[in-house]
Each structure stands twice: as C-alpha cells, then as structure tokens.
Amino acid sequence: MSITTTGPGASARSDAPRQGGRSNPFLLMPITLFFALLTLAVLRSPSLTTSYGLGAAVIVVSPLILATYALMASVISGRGTVDLSVGPLIGFINVTLIQLSGAGIISSPIAVFLYAIAAGALYQFLFALIVIYVRVQPIIVSLSGYLALSGINLVILPRPGGLAPEFMAEWGYGTTIFSPPLIIVLIATGLWLLFTATAFYTHLRLMGSDERAAYTSGVQISVVRIGAHLISGAFAGLAAICFTALIGSGDPSQGTTYTLIAVTALVLGGASLAGGRAGVFGSALGALNLYLITFSLSTFNFGAVQSFVTNLAYGTILVVSLLLTLLIPVIQRRIPNFSPLLYFVALSVVVLGVILHASFDYRSLGAAGAVLPGPLDMQAALTGPLEIAIVSPATEALRLQAAPLVLSVIVLAVVALFLRLAITEAGRRREIGMATGVVVAALVLAIAWVMSSERPAPPAQTAAPVSQEVAE
Amino acid sequence: MTDAARVAPRTPLPLGARILGLVAGLILTGIGIIMGFAEAVSVQLVILAAIATLALWMWGWHYVLGQFWEIGGDSEDGPGPIRSLWNSYRWPLLGLAAILLAFLVLSATVTGFFNVWNVISLLILLTILVLTRTLGRQFQQNRSAFIGIMVLSGLFSVGAMNIEGFSSAQNIKSMLLFAAFLGLASVGQTMVALLGGLDLSIPFIIGAANVGLLYLISLGVPPWLAMIIVLTVGVVLGVINGFLSYRLQGQALIVTLGTGFAISGGVQILTSIGTAYSGNVFGTVPKWLANLSSMNGTTFGLPVPPVIVIWALIALVLIVGMRTTVYGRYLYALGVNRTSANRVMISELRYWVSMYALSGFFAALTGSLLLGWSGGGFIGVGDQYLFLTLAAVVVGGTSLLGGQGGYGFTVIGVLVLQVLSSFLVGLGLNFQWQQFIFGLLILPMVALYARSPHIRTQI
C-alpha cells in the first residue's frame, strides 16, 4: 500500500544493514494476498467474522498451519529438503492414534501428545540419519517415505473410521475461537519464535543457505540437521493431533492432499525451497491464504464445477504469486528496509474497517428506515460519550446508528497517524516498535469489541445490497 | 555399458585367465547342450543357443575381467588380504550376515519356508548383492544401469521360480504394456531432470488429455484430428510450463504443480460446460485407438500391443539421439554446468522450454493412449504417475540435480518398478502392501549408486 511508495530517508539507508536480518521482503506477497482475500471473503460472506465463522476457520486451518510448520523446519535446512512425506506422516500418526486409543492403550491427553510428538520426531530422526549417513538426496528419502507411509496407513486402517480420544470430542465443533487447536498453534508459533532467538537457529539458516560455508566455519552440521528434523517431526505430531480433532476419526488417505497443500502453503508464504529462508509468519499466512481461497470460492455458487474452479484458482494464484516474487528484488532496491510488520498492521487497519462495514447490521438500526447520516449525526455521536446526562431513547438510537461512522473515523485517523509514523521514523526501529505495539493492542481491543457486541448477522449478506439500503 | 568399455582401455588378459575362461565357457555350453537334448528341443535351437552362450560368456569374461585387471593391479601391499577385505567390504559383509541370519530365523520359525525355491531365491539375492558391491565398483560410468539390470534379472528369475505364470508370454506382455505407459510418461520427467528441473504437472496433463480427447471425440471431431489437437495442446502447456518456471528454476517443482492444478481444473470446467454430468465424459473410443493400447492389440499382425512398439522406438531414438547428436550433448552440457554452457553459446532458455514442451507432449500422448486402454475418460487416471515417474527416473539412476543419466536409465528404472510390482501382485499382496514395500525398496536401490560425496570432499 502506501508504505511501498514512500522513499527511504537518509537515516533509513544507514540503518539498513542492522535491520537486514529482521526485514523479510518476501513476506510482501503473502501479506498482500492475505488481505486481498480476507476483504473478498468478508465482503462475500460476513459470517466469517462471527464467532462461529472464526471458530470453524481455526479448526480447519490449524492442522494445515502446523503441517506447513513441519515442512518449514526441514526446508530451512537446505539441500532441497522438501519433505513430500509430511502428509502421509500426519496420516500415520492419525491412524495409529485412532487404533491405539481404540484399543485403550492411549487415552489421557498427555499420553496422546507425547505419542504424537514422539512418533513424528522419531520418523524425522530416521529421515535425518538417512540423509546424513546414507547421503541420498532428501527428496528421494521423502519420496520413499511417502510411498511407504501411505501404504502402511491403509494397512493400519483400511477405510476412514474409528473414534478420536474422548477428550478431543468437543474440539472439532468449532463453536468458539479459543478452541484448543488455536492454543496449540499459538504455542507452537511462540516456541518457534523463541527458537529463532537461539544460536542454533542461526546455524540452521547458515547451513540452509550455504552448507559448505557452515561446515568450514565449524558448525556441527549433522547435529543441526538432526535438530531441524526433530522440530519438524514435533510439528507434524501436533498437526496430526489437530487433524484428528478436526475429523474426529481416522483417515488413512489424506496423504497426497496434505502434502501438496502444505508445500503450496509454504511457497505461498514466501519460503525458499532451496533452503535458508522460511518463517512461521509467512507459513501461517500461506496456510490462511489457502483456506481463504477455498472459503471465498465456496461463497460463489458454481454448482457442479465447484471443485474444478477451486483447483483452477489454486493453481493460478500459486503460479501468479510465485511470478510476482520475481518483482521483489526490484522493490527491495527501491525500499531497502521494508518492514513486513508495519505493512501488515497498516493493511490490517484498512481491512478491519472493511470488516466493520461488512459485518455491521445496518438493518437493526431503526424501523423507520435508515437515515443517511449527515454531519449533524456525526456531531452528536462524537460528543455523545462526553455527555453525562441520561439521553433520550431517540438519541440512543441515533448514537447506535452512528457507531460505525465513528469507528471508521477512528480507523482513518489511526491509519493517517500510522502512515505518518511510518514515513518519518522509518529508520528507527524502537519507536516504530512501540507504535506498532500500541496499534496492535488497539486492533485486538477493537476486534474483541466487535466480537462482544455481535448480533447474529444474516448469512451471506453481500456488500452491494447493504450499500443500496444505506443509500435509500 | 558400452560406454564404460569405451572409457576403459582394454588390456590383454594373461594366458591362464583366458584358458580358464574358455574352459568355463565350454562347460557352460556343454551343460546347455545336454539340457537342450534332455528337453527334446530341436537341434537348430540347441546349436543356436550353444553359440550364443559361448559368445556371450567369452565377451563377458573378457570384458569384466579386463576391468578388474586394469584397476586391481597394486593391491598387494598394506594389511593382510582378509584384513583388507574386511576393511573395504565391512558393511556389505555385515549386511550379508544379517540377511543370512534373517533367513535362518525365518526357516526355523515359519514351517514350510525352507524349500528349494526359497533357497535359490536367497542365493540369487546374495549373488546380486555381492556382484553389485564388487563388480559395480568397476563400472564407474554406468553403475546404476549395471545395478538396475542385476536387480531386474534377479527379480525376474526369483519371480519366475516362485510365482506360477510369472514368465508366461501373457504376463510379460501385460508387464510391458504397463511399463510402456509409465515409460512414456517418464520421458518428460527424465529430460527435465537432466536439466535439474522437475515436472509435477505430468499427471494432471495426462488426466486432462484423457478427458479432453474423449470430449473432443464426443463433440464429433474426427479422432485423428482430436488426437493432434490434444498433443498440440500438450506441447503448448509444456511451453507455458517452461516459460513460467524458467526464472523460478529452484521452485520448478511448485510452479509445475500450480500449472497442473490449473490445467486439471480448467479442462474439467471446459468439459462440463453444457453437460449435466460434471467431470464425466461419455463417448466411444475409436477402434484404432483401442487397438493401440489394449492387451490384445496387434502391430501389423503381430500379437504385440502397438504401444509397446511405440515406446521401444521412442526409447531407441532418445537413447541414440542423446548420445550422438549435438542437441543431446548440449543438453548434458547445460545440466552439468550452466555457466560454462552459456559461455559456449548454448541457449539455456531454449533448452529449458523445449524440454518442458517435450514433457507436455509425452504426458498428453500417455493420456491419449491410456484412453485407448481404459475406454473411458477419467481425470484421475494419471494420479499414480505423480510420484511414479519421479521414482522411475530416480531408480534408473538419472540424477535430479541434472547432467547425469539418460533415458536408457529410466527404461531400466521403469522395468524394475514394473517387474517389482508384478512380483508383489503375484505374491498376493494388495495395493497398500505393494506401496509400502515399494517405498522401502526405492531407498536402498538408490543408495547403491546415487550417494553424494561427503561435505568435506566438496570444499
């Protein structure tokens, strides 16, 4: 958006090397795509932003995000380690979990988590050992693992069925946002962010981008590789738990789909399959983007060709966004210190306005028909909070009516302030960081307010009729 | 293997070795003749077989021993023979011991396991292992082809002994038929892999061609024209793939996957416009197309499905062409080192795009031929080729990093995979066990020859 058009100040240029490690211009694409899709999805179907809609989204997206994390951890380690077997591995943990819990061996949550993480980590440990000592290309190992695991999955559980462990029974309902899968994803993300602060992570990235350089500078590349794979395996185990919670049973044949979707999400998130560059932020955005594509397309009624349109859109968006990454060096040359976080916050403010507009129920305002809000109403609304006296019902209704306007004004003000901050203080990260923190906190509060003051919105209310009604 | 022969200058064998070889060859031929007469085969055949046996044996003796003589000259000094044997063959020996132990345990526990056929199978397995570890070292250039052929012959002989009807003409024909489909689908993957790329759009183009061809035929387009259209579209899609992935070579895997999704979705939308059956196309496949790829098809009167002949011809053209033409050599040059190839004015873009175009063409061809085989359009017909083409290329010994291998290797890889899967079917294993064993076997097969050097040797 606007930030990309601002020229860098002199101070920014001098600070560029210091910021180099943090700013990742490859996040530009996923962020833009994310907000574009989010806007489309919300305008098409405002029910997405209800508590139910978000809850369902969380449930569906969490295994995908974790699967992408699993792929990410091993992709960073280089040598073209695209773990094609991540889908079958999730399927394997899923079906064994179902069978074990069905046999009554594993039932407590702790045992389930321990088993899933240990199984994933063990598989990835073997993977790493083969890559290190047999020295076969990782993609061949993963191909081999893909075939073997998807075969054995069907042996363990020939057809979808079984029951998830009892404590997971309510996880898959998706009625609230703060469901356990969300917490799992948040904890996993937090742990990875903590991990990025360690020297081990630096070694991992060094090894991923240039293994020879890492070896010659004394990095224990075998240990680092094993570590990356262990983390990947743990993520795969968590993904399997969320997947089990989502479907509430066992399904042996999800392998291909999950592998392809996770690789797609990883690349959409701006990771490099060659190694050395990948992150949780991008991976999560990539997975969310995929969900939003499916969700947006499902709001259109294509009838029988729905799945084909989804395929077409998937492929096209994937290719186009990959081609657009070719532009990133050009952008980078113009803006040396692009801050994805700033960009994200700026866009999210804009999109929050759109969400408010889309999800606000204008029809609930008054039976007398909507009045086009004039300057007088705005005046009343702005001064309203300062009045202590008890207001008449008419004023009350008026105030309610003007609430979205007030909010949009506030949003606009925040955007303006924010852009101002971004332009003037582009070089100094500390100040920006504080401002970002404030804005993010404000955003969180605003979202919480939207959630709490929610009314059941009519489903599939599109933007066009709403604006017509306002205009009447 | 002729390549290795060209590379290694042949040294004359000592007299003793030659006489030993001659005697062994004569004994072998004698056994053949006696067996032939005992089985009451016609005299002409026996004589022919005897001459062939002797000639092959003598050639092999000279060839293989010549390789040894040249290299194994100065291994006298150092630790004692047993010690040095242990040092150089430690892991294979341990592996052999493990296999023997497993066999003993199995014979002791499973009743009826210890019979003649299993013992012979074990011996064949051990021979393959020993030969690949000992002789395989001598074939620096074409080690994967050598190992592939060893595995192929071993698998085939074990299968022929243990499974009834495995070596019957009917079974061999069906194996070749399926191998032909996989082989044609893998042409593009091999070519692209030689440049260091990957093409995951192959299965989607196969499915799209399969559905698209039947759709065109059902619209009333003459079948030959429809086929030409489909093949042209395949080439066009390949060219698009090539251009799109050229700047994103590291991500070729994912670019082609994306175009594959788009192609498969787009074709299905096209074919379902105006019909009530979404994604299903109905129509009649012309006779000549069905004849091309059905089990009882005939080529000019011979009882061989034409698709096998087509595959053999294409394989021949590719193998010879890649070796002898400038175009083929340039391809290898590009695969090995882009920079130096660019310095001698080889256009990387042209080769990259044309290899993807080839890939699209052969995927469309496979899809069309599969229509003749199945008789009905199905978009998912190519799904199994997503990873199987990759496996065939890898098992054959073409490096995914580019510059090494060739279509001849892929042919061996395809045959190994096909014989292995027929063998597993013959053992009565169902699909999931087959896949499991496939997965477990690909790794050791590749590990026999495609190990990359240790990082410390790359600096």
Interface residues (C-beta under 8 A of the other chain):
Chain A: V82 L84 I130 V134 R135 V136 Q137 I139 I140 V141 L143 S144 G145 Y146 L147 A148 L149 S150 G151 I152 N153 L154 V155 P158 E211 R212 Y215 T216 I221 T256 L260 V263 T264 V267 S272 L273 A274 G303 A304 V305 S307 F308 V309 T310 N311 L312 A313 Y314 G315 T316 I317 L318 V319 L322 L323 T325 L326
Chain B: L244 R247 L248 G250 Q251 L253 I254 V255 L257 G258 T259 G260 F261 A262 I263 S264 G265 G266 Q268 I269 S272 S278 G279 D383 L386 F387 L390 A391 V394 L400 L401 F431 Q432 W433 Q434 Q435 F436 I437 F438 G439 L440 I442 L443 V446 A447 A450 R451 S452 P453 H454 I455 R456 Q458 I459
